[in-house]
Amino acid sequence: MADTRLEEELRRAVTMLDPVPDGLRQLALDAYALYDLDAEIAELTFDSLVDAVPVRGVTDAPRMLTFRAGEVTVDVEVTGDGLMGQVLPPQTARIEVLGGPHAVRPLTTDALGRFTGDTPSAGPFALRLRTGAEVIVTEWLRA
């Protein structure tokens, strides 16, 4: 009986609290990306939303991203249908598309380092690459 009363009080308290601030939510997502402490962080070196010259008449251009970590470069194209990309230099890798604490979608590269995923990202996402013994994590971005 005491557990039921406590649960009811906790439910009432939750409904009265403010929602989690967006900044705090982003910090939590960024911290989750680092749960592999040995992972190398891939730096975003190109983002078509910021760096590309707009093309007249193109209304739904894919978002192009380039990440770099040491000698490894990852090019990614994000569309409403999903994503595709390539790891350079070409190599096989296991890629996990992170979308929150429990939303991991695994992808695998082919011999040329290419990969595709047909599930579009509905919110913030990051990529975790496992190339043999190396683990690389990109920063979190919105699709």
C-alpha positions in Angstrom: 0.0 0.0 0.0 2.9 2.4 0.8 4.5 1.7 -2.6 1.2 2.5 -4.4 0.9 5.8 -2.5 4.5 6.7 -3.2 4.0 5.9 -6.9 1.0 8.1 -7.1 2.9 11.0 -5.4 5.7 10.6 -7.8 3.4 10.6 -10.8 1.8 13.8 -9.6 5.2 15.4 -9.0 6.2 14.5 -12.6 3.2 16.2 -14.1 3.9 19.4 -12.2 7.6 19.7 -13.2 8.7 21.6 -16.2 9.8 19.6 -19.3 13.5 18.9 -19.7 15.2 22.0 -21.2 16.4 21.5 -24.8 20.0 22.4 -23.8 20.0 19.8 -21.1 18.6 17.2 -23.4 21.4 18.0 -26.0 24.0 17.7 -23.3 22.6 14.3 -22.3 22.7 13.1 -26.0 26.3 14.4 -26.4 27.3 12.6 -23.2 25.7 9.4 -24.5 27.8 9.5 -27.7 30.9 9.3 -25.5 30.0 6.2 -23.7 32.9 4.6 -25.7 35.6 6.4 -23.8 38.2 5.0 -26.2 36.4 6.3 -29.2 38.0 8.9 -31.4 35.8 11.9 -32.0 35.2 12.7 -35.7 35.2 16.4 -36.5 32.6 17.8 -38.8 34.6 19.4 -41.6 31.8 20.1 -44.1 28.0 20.6 -43.8 26.1 21.6 -46.9 23.7 23.6 -44.7 26.5 25.9 -43.8 29.3 25.5 -46.3 27.6 24.8 -49.7 26.6 27.4 -52.3 22.8 27.2 -52.9 21.7 26.0 -56.3 18.9 27.9 -57.9 15.7 25.8 -58.5 16.7 23.0 -56.1 14.2 22.8 -53.3 14.9 19.5 -51.6 18.7 19.0 -51.8 20.2 16.3 -49.7 22.3 17.3 -46.7 25.9 16.5 -47.3 28.2 15.9 -44.3 31.9 15.1 -44.1 33.6 13.9 -40.8 37.3 13.4 -40.3 39.1 11.5 -37.5 42.8 11.0 -38.1 43.3 9.4 -41.5 39.6 8.3 -41.7 37.0 10.4 -43.6 33.3 9.7 -43.6 31.1 11.3 -46.2 27.3 11.1 -45.5 24.3 12.1 -47.6 21.1 12.6 -45.5 17.7 12.6 -47.3 14.1 12.0 -46.3 14.6 8.4 -47.3 17.6 7.7 -45.1 21.3 8.0 -45.5 24.1 6.8 -47.6 27.8 7.3 -47.4 31.3 6.1 -47.7 34.3 5.5 -45.4 37.6 6.6 -46.8 40.1 5.1 -47.2 37.8 2.3 -48.4 37.4 -0.4 -45.6 34.9 -2.6 -44.1 33.3 -1.2 -40.9 30.3 -1.6 -38.7 28.3 1.6 -38.5 25.7 2.3 -35.8 23.2 5.1 -36.4 22.5 6.5 -32.9 19.3 8.2 -32.3 19.0 8.1 -28.5 19.7 5.7 -25.7 18.0 2.7 -27.2 17.7 3.5 -30.9 20.7 1.9 -32.6 20.4 1.0 -36.3 23.4 -1.1 -37.5 24.8 -0.8 -41.0 27.8 -2.5 -42.6 30.1 -1.1 -45.3 31.0 -3.0 -48.4 34.6 -3.6 -49.7 34.6 0.0 -51.1 33.5 1.5 -47.7 30.0 2.4 -48.9 26.9 2.1 -46.8 23.2 2.9 -47.0 20.4 3.1 -44.4 16.8 3.3 -45.5 15.5 4.6 -42.2 15.4 8.4 -42.0 16.6 10.1 -38.9 13.6 11.6 -37.0 15.7 13.7 -34.7 19.3 14.1 -33.5 21.6 11.4 -34.7 25.3 10.4 -34.6 27.3 7.7 -36.2 29.6 5.2 -34.4 32.1 3.4 -36.7 33.9 0.3 -35.6 36.8 -0.4 -38.0 38.7 -3.3 -36.5 40.1 -2.2 -33.2 39.3 1.5 -33.8 36.1 3.2 -32.7 35.1 6.6 -34.1 32.0 8.6 -33.0 30.7 11.7 -34.9 29.1 14.6 -33.1 25.3 14.7 -32.8 23.4 16.5 -35.6 19.8 17.1 -36.5 18.8 15.6 -39.9 
